[in-house]
Structures are given as C-alpha cells and as structure tokens.
Amino acid sequence: MTETNDLAVDLPSDHEITMSRAFDAPRDLVFAAHTEAEHLKHWWGRGNPLDVEIDFRVGGRYRFVEHAPDGAAYAFRGEFREIVAPQRIVQTFEFEGMPGHVIVETLEFEERDGRTVVTGTSRFDSREDRDGMLNSGMAQGASQSYAALEKHLSTLV
C-alpha cells in the first residue's frame, strides 16, 4: 500500500476489501470525525447533504441518509460491535437499497509523524458480494468522501 493522500485499495482475500488513506490531522480529531454527527455530516456522503443518526457505543446503531445532487436519497445503517477509542471501531454496514447484504467493517486509526492513517477492512459474506461492492463504485465514493474529510479537517486544525 502506498502512503499518500490518495486512497489505496487492496484485496487481501476473496471476502475482503482494505482501503487506507492518510490525513494531515491528529488521530483524536480524525477519530472524532468518524464518530460525531457534527463532523460526519460534512464529509461522509461525499460532502453531499447527510442526515445523521448515531448512538456511538457498543451495541449502538447508526443510520446515514445521503442526499445526492440529482435528488436521490441513499440510506445506510449499522451497529457498533467494538470501540477502542481512538484506535479502532468494528461495525456493521448495510446499504438499505440492498437489504440483507451486511458487511463487517474494521477501522484502524494510526498516528504517524503528526498524520493519521485510517485503514478500513470490509469483510463480505461472499466473493460475489465483495466484487459487487467493488463494481458499484465503492472506491470512487470512498475517495470522494475522504477528500471531503480532508477538507473538513483542514478547517479544524
């Protein structure tokens, strides 16, 4: 994986996608940006308007609704399984437009020389689900969201 400001995408197994990106911000702030509604609404949906409901605790749930420029709404939901602040979050992720395809995501936050590297590993039930997500434009959407996060973070540091 290359450590640049750009998103790096790897396929470590037939059931996984790993994405990694570095941010010019301290780990505590990048972690907060992933866990607090007032931050999430600025970046998570590629910077599009976002409705955020979040109960950030083990067993808590979240639901995000992205409002795209064309007027379409895309809803996502999940549950928090493990939280080790500010290092790790394990959560489920489900696109409501394709119910029943639940992904388990692990986000790792590592501070290196004043920058924070976020590595997310998504685990799918099948190779078909993994490949379907790849073909859906997931990497492009994640790259756009993380560019919006970088912009949001720059207003805070």
Steps between C-alpha positions, in 0.01 A plus 500: 500500500626845414487763775379811322199725535325280248294198588677165468278198432608138550327162482666295776261206456200386294270648765677827587575848376752718683517875445759728656561875495712746695370830637688810616332505840549343844344161568256625765351745251478247216335252739250766611424577135399134456284484814325835556197619301620859474810378312347213302242723333784700337676214325352150520267521198769637269420841642135480390229592752476222757248410769687340790363292787774351716512333840876448528540222756540124481157372402401846377377557149542753225307601189617742234292628209697666221311746278660496155498802267250323271247483785552130576540390862725212605467353849760297691483349846696289743585409857816560700657172618830617647642840589854565620528880492688647316651191338237265366133466406327179391155552355252352259406682180194445286372695200124511546454476122641144520370363831656185637850569368665592829870579504721499809737797493808551713649849510851545641640847581880528522687823565832533317712816516203729566286339229231239545469193282150351487481142380160346445448132435159391375413131533228359275304174520609398150737587219195596293395759760856635517526526122154656478607770743820562306303532176250739661752783510584450869863609464406816310235589758740433787767710332254789458385470862857497629583805285204674668634382839844645422335832414290493820802413715696790350241739648555353848879475536 
